[in-house]
Each structure stands twice: as C-alpha cells, then as structure tokens.
Amino acid sequence: MLQGFKDFISRGNAIDLAVGVIIGAAFKSIVDALVEKVLNPLIGGIFGQPNFDSLGKFTVGSAEVLPGAIITALVNFLLIAFALYFFLVVPMNKINEKKKAGEADAPAEPTDVELLTEIRDLLSKR
C-alpha cells in the first residue's frame, strides 16, 4: 500500500497538479487585485455600485433572501474571466505565436533516422 502511494506521488502528473494548485492560489491575489482595485471601480464609476445583492430582496419570516447575490457572483465570475483572458491568455497566445514563427524560420532539426543514416554512411566509407 505504501509503495502504491509512493508511486502515485512520484508520478509527474501528481506533482504538476500540486504545483499548479499552489501557483493558482498565489496568482489568485493578482487577479483579485485587478478585479477589485481596477475593474470593479471602473464599472462602479460608469454604472454605479457593482453589487446586486439587494436586487429582488425579500423576506420569509425573519430570514432575508437575496437572489441578487447570484447576479453579483455571476458578474464577479465574468470579470475574473475577462481579466484572465485579456491580461493573461491573449498575451501568452501572442508570445506563443511569435515563438512558433521564430521556430518556423529556423532550419528543421534532423530526425533520429536521418542522423543514424548519416552515421551509417560515414562508417561505411571508412
């Protein structure tokens, strides 16, 4: 049982997943700052306060029901998705396109078969 756990942990995908979760948690503060300190104030300045919690508010007995909280959560989700897409995905795609364009200009590396054929030919000439 311990050997199985050791094999699981030493697999690359488990370590990659752990690193991804940790980096994602660290990156969350950057995205939160962008959304809360830049995008929300911009939206608030244009449309008013970006909080819809009290929208459709009603009470049942002594409990207060806030269906607008779902709209607030949806707007926050869309803002985070917007921020990630335009400030992370789009620039990374452009960097990858430039990188691929640079690789396309470079001469292609010989394949293993081509190298082995060349070595065989050189050895046969001796």
CYANA upper distance limits for C-alpha pairs under 8 A (distance plus 0.5 A):
  1 MET  CA      5 PHE  CA      6.93
  2 LEU  CA      6 LYS  CA      6.59
  3 GLN  CA      7 ASP  CA      6.60
  4 GLY  CA      8 PHE  CA      6.65
  5 PHE  CA      9 ILE  CA      6.66
  6 LYS  CA     10 SER  CA      6.55
  7 ASP  CA     11 ARG  CA      6.74
  8 PHE  CA     14 ALA  CA      7.53
  9 ILE  CA     14 ALA  CA      6.48
  9 ILE  CA     15 ILE  CA      7.37
 10 SER  CA     14 ALA  CA      7.85
 10 SER  CA     15 ILE  CA      7.70
 11 ARG  CA     15 ILE  CA      7.32
 12 GLY  CA     16 ASP  CA      6.50
 13 ASN  CA     17 LEU  CA      6.46
 14 ALA  CA     18 ALA  CA      6.75
 15 ILE  CA     19 VAL  CA      6.68
 16 ASP  CA     20 GLY  CA      6.52
 17 LEU  CA     21 VAL  CA      6.66
 18 ALA  CA     22 ILE  CA      6.78
 19 VAL  CA     23 ILE  CA      6.55
 20 GLY  CA     24 GLY  CA      6.37
 21 VAL  CA     25 ALA  CA      6.63
 22 ILE  CA     26 ALA  CA      6.78
 23 ILE  CA     27 PHE  CA      6.46
 24 GLY  CA     28 LYS  CA      6.55
 25 ALA  CA     29 SER  CA      7.99
 26 ALA  CA     30 ILE  CA      8.20
 27 PHE  CA     31 VAL  CA      7.03
 28 LYS  CA     32 ASP  CA      6.44
 29 SER  CA     33 ALA  CA      6.53
 30 ILE  CA     34 LEU  CA      6.75
 31 VAL  CA     35 VAL  CA      6.63
 31 VAL  CA     80 ILE  CA      7.35
 31 VAL  CA     83 ALA  CA      7.62
 31 VAL  CA     84 LEU  CA      7.78
 32 ASP  CA     36 GLU  CA      6.25
 32 ASP  CA     37 LYS  CA      8.42
 32 ASP  CA     80 ILE  CA      8.23
 33 ALA  CA     37 LYS  CA      5.82
 33 ALA  CA     38 VAL  CA      7.82
 34 LEU  CA     38 VAL  CA      5.72
 34 LEU  CA     39 LEU  CA      6.98
 34 LEU  CA     83 ALA  CA      7.84
 35 VAL  CA     39 LEU  CA      5.31
 35 VAL  CA     40 ASN  CA      6.34
 35 VAL  CA     79 LEU  CA      7.05
 35 VAL  CA     80 ILE  CA      6.88
 35 VAL  CA     83 ALA  CA      7.59
 36 GLU  CA     40 ASN  CA      5.80
 36 GLU  CA     41 PRO  CA      7.67
 37 LYS  CA     41 PRO  CA      6.85
 38 VAL  CA     42 LEU  CA      6.80
 39 LEU  CA     43 ILE  CA      6.67
 39 LEU  CA     79 LEU  CA      7.88
 40 ASN  CA     44 GLY  CA      6.36
 40 ASN  CA     50 PRO  CA      7.09
 41 PRO  CA     45 GLY  CA      6.43
 42 LEU  CA     46 ILE  CA      6.79
 43 ILE  CA     47 PHE  CA      6.18
 43 ILE  CA     48 GLY  CA      7.39
 43 ILE  CA     49 GLN  CA      7.99
 43 ILE  CA     50 PRO  CA      7.06
 44 GLY  CA     48 GLY  CA      4.79
 44 GLY  CA     49 GLN  CA      5.01
 44 GLY  CA     50 PRO  CA      6.03
 45 GLY  CA     49 GLN  CA      8.10
 50 PRO  CA     72 THR  CA      7.87
 51 ASN  CA     72 THR  CA      6.16
 52 PHE  CA     68 GLY  CA      5.52
 52 PHE  CA     69 ALA  CA      6.66
 52 PHE  CA     71 ILE  CA      6.76
 52 PHE  CA     72 THR  CA      5.70
 53 ASP  CA     57 LYS  CA      8.17
 53 ASP  CA     66 LEU  CA      6.36
 53 ASP  CA     67 PRO  CA      7.44
 53 ASP  CA     68 GLY  CA      4.74
 53 ASP  CA     69 ALA  CA      4.67
 53 ASP  CA     70 ILE  CA      8.11
 53 ASP  CA     71 ILE  CA      7.96
 53 ASP  CA     72 THR  CA      6.75
 54 SER  CA     66 LEU  CA      6.49
 54 SER  CA     67 PRO  CA      8.25
 54 SER  CA     68 GLY  CA      6.27
 54 SER  CA     69 ALA  CA      7.91
 55 LEU  CA     66 LEU  CA      7.64
 55 LEU  CA     67 PRO  CA      7.46
 55 LEU  CA     68 GLY  CA      5.17
 55 LEU  CA     69 ALA  CA      8.44
 56 GLY  CA     66 LEU  CA      7.21
 56 GLY  CA     67 PRO  CA      6.61
 56 GLY  CA     68 GLY  CA      6.56
 57 LYS  CA     64 GLU  CA      7.63
 57 LYS  CA     65 VAL  CA      6.27
 57 LYS  CA     66 LEU  CA      5.31
 57 LYS  CA     67 PRO  CA      6.97
 57 LYS  CA     68 GLY  CA      7.59
 58 PHE  CA     64 GLU  CA      6.49
 58 PHE  CA     65 VAL  CA      5.89
 58 PHE  CA     66 LEU  CA      7.38
 59 THR  CA     63 ALA  CA      6.06
 59 THR  CA     64 GLU  CA      4.94
 59 THR  CA     65 VAL  CA      6.22
 60 VAL  CA     64 GLU  CA      6.94
 60 VAL  CA     65 VAL  CA      7.74
 67 PRO  CA     71 ILE  CA      7.99
 68 GLY  CA     72 THR  CA      6.84
 69 ALA  CA     73 ALA  CA      6.61
 70 ILE  CA     74 LEU  CA      6.60
 71 ILE  CA     75 VAL  CA      6.58
 72 THR  CA     76 ASN  CA      6.60
 73 ALA  CA     77 PHE  CA      6.57
 74 LEU  CA     78 LEU  CA      6.67
 75 VAL  CA     79 LEU  CA      6.61
 76 ASN  CA     80 ILE  CA      6.66
 77 PHE  CA     81 ALA  CA      6.60
 78 LEU  CA     82 PHE  CA      6.43
 79 LEU  CA     83 ALA  CA      6.55
 80 ILE  CA     84 LEU  CA      6.57
 81 ALA  CA     85 TYR  CA      6.49
 82 PHE  CA     86 PHE  CA      6.53
 83 ALA  CA     87 PHE  CA      6.08
 83 ALA  CA     88 LEU  CA      8.05
 84 LEU  CA     88 LEU  CA      5.67
 84 LEU  CA     89 VAL  CA      6.91
 85 TYR  CA     89 VAL  CA      5.20
 85 TYR  CA     90 VAL  CA      6.58
 86 PHE  CA     90 VAL  CA      5.85
 86 PHE  CA     91 PRO  CA      7.87
 87 PHE  CA     91 PRO  CA      7.05
 88 LEU  CA     92 MET  CA      6.58
 89 VAL  CA     93 ASN  CA      6.54
 90 VAL  CA     94 LYS  CA      6.81
 91 PRO  CA     95 ILE  CA      6.71
 92 MET  CA     96 ASN  CA      6.60
 93 ASN  CA     97 GLU  CA      6.60
 94 LYS  CA     98 LYS  CA      6.74
 95 ILE  CA     99 LYS  CA      6.62
 96 ASN  CA    100 LYS  CA      6.54
 97 GLU  CA    101 ALA  CA      6.56
 98 LYS  CA    102 GLY  CA      6.68
 99 LYS  CA    103 GLU  CA      6.78
100 LYS  CA    104 ALA  CA      6.61
101 ALA  CA    105 ASP  CA      6.99
102 GLY  CA    106 ALA  CA      7.05
110 PRO  CA    114 GLU  CA      6.45
110 PRO  CA    115 LEU  CA      6.94
111 THR  CA    115 LEU  CA      6.80
112 ASP  CA    116 LEU  CA      6.57
113 VAL  CA    117 THR  CA      6.51
114 GLU  CA    118 GLU  CA      6.65
115 LEU  CA    119 ILE  CA      6.66
116 LEU  CA    120 ARG  CA      6.55
117 THR  CA    121 ASP  CA      6.64
118 GLU  CA    122 LEU  CA      6.68
119 ILE  CA    123 LEU  CA      6.63
120 ARG  CA    124 SER  CA      6.60
121 ASP  CA    125 LYS  CA      6.84
122 LEU  CA    126 ARG  CA      7.33
